[in-house]
Amino acid sequence: MRLLPSLFVSVALLAAQPALSAAQTLDTLSFAKKLKLAKVGDEEAQLAVARAYEKGEDTTVDTAEAAKWYRAAAEQGNLEAQFRLGRLVQDGAPGLKQNPEAAAKLYEGAAKQGHVEAQNWLGYAYQHGLGVPKSKENAMLWYSRAAEAGLAEAENNLGLMYLNAKGDARDLDKAFAMFEKAAKQGDD
């Protein structure tokens, strides 16, 4: 009877092996092959196809198609796809309606799960009232989380909030500290 659990482990490892190989070589595949994988539900291929459509790499730029594939990967739980879809719908593009409210929801979903860039952009949305009520406190919260993770852009954004605050909330020492951290990472 003890052989049975190890048999299941062996079968599971063998079944996972092709997926690992495919993930390791996805960058070497042609766009057409990535698209085939995306169509059968491969999350990483969906993300790669979306990026290709967004940037026009090995295909024409098509933001509506990029959004479609980001959405497919996001629905499978891919945080990067969720964030990138948020970026597209925040600004809108040809074939894609601008929707700051949807963007903020996408950022929030990814931010709460630890996606650092989404945390920064959620802070930006709160700072400027893009799709969410304007809130200095929430902006500082999300910028702080991204800055604690070492995102230079968030450190800079947080520094600007400390610098530009009015009255008691203005803290030049904290602003300088944030700018210094960002600069050490090459963020001007």
C-alpha positions, -999 to +999 in steps of 0.1 A: +000+000+000+029+024+006+038+021-031+006+038-042+013+073-029+048+073-044+033+061-077+010+091-076+039+114-070+058+099-099+029+102-122+023+138-111+059+147-117+059+131-152+027+149-161+042+183-149+074+179-169+060+189-203+045+220-188+078+230-172+096+225-205+070+245-224+073+273-199+110+274-202+110+276-240+080+299-245+102+328-255+117+307-283+084+299-299+070+317-329+040+339-324+017+314-342+027+286-318+022+309-288-012+318-302-021+281-305-011+275-269-030+305-258-062+293-275-060+260-256-058+279-223-021+281-215-019+311-192+017+321-199+011+318-236-020+341-232+002+366-214+029+364-241+003+368-269-012+398-252+022+415-249+029+408-285-004+424-296+002+453-272+037+460-284+035+448-320+061+421-316+058+395-344+023+408-351+005+441-356-004+463-327-040+455-317-049+467-282-084+451-283-067+417-289-041+424-263-069+432-238-087+400-248-057+378-240-047+397-209-083+391-197-081+354-204-049+351-184-062+373-156-093+351-153-069+323-146-054+343-117-024+358-135-016+390-116+007+404-143-021+400-168-045+416-144-022+446-139-015+450-176-052+448-185-057+476-159-031+497-176-048+493-210-083+501-198-072+530-177-061+550-207-082+533-234-069+527-269-082+521-304-108+494-301-107+496-263-129+519-243-113+539-215-126+527-181-107+541-150-132+523-126-124+489-142-087+497-141-088+506-104-106+473-096-080+454-116-052+472-098-068+466-065-072+428-071-036+424-081-023+449-054-040+430-026-022+398-038+012+416-037+017+428-072+040+457-066+034+477-098-003+473-092+001+487-057+019+517-071-008+523-098-036+519-072-018+546-052-018+568-083-055+561-089-063+572-053-040+602-055-057+615-086-092+601-082-090+579-112-119+554-110-119+556-072-126+585-048-096+607-043-079+598-011-045+610+001-045+583+029-052+554+005-026+568-020+000+569+007-009+534+019-005+518-015+026+538-024+041+528+009+035+491+002+051+493-032+080+514-018+086+489+010+089+462-017+116+484-033+098+498-063+117+530-072+088+546-089+067+542-057+095+556-036+095+586-058+057+590-057+057+587-019+085+613-017+065+637-038+035+632-015+056+640+015+072+670-002+039+685-016+018+679+015+004+710+033+009+719+069+017+693+095+016+664+069+046+678+050+078+660+059+109+670+041+131+644+059+108+616+047+106+631+012+144+633+010+148+597+023+123+584-004+140+604-032+174+591-021+162+554-021+147+559-056+179+576-069+200+547-056+180+525-079+185+548-109+151+565-108+156+602-116 
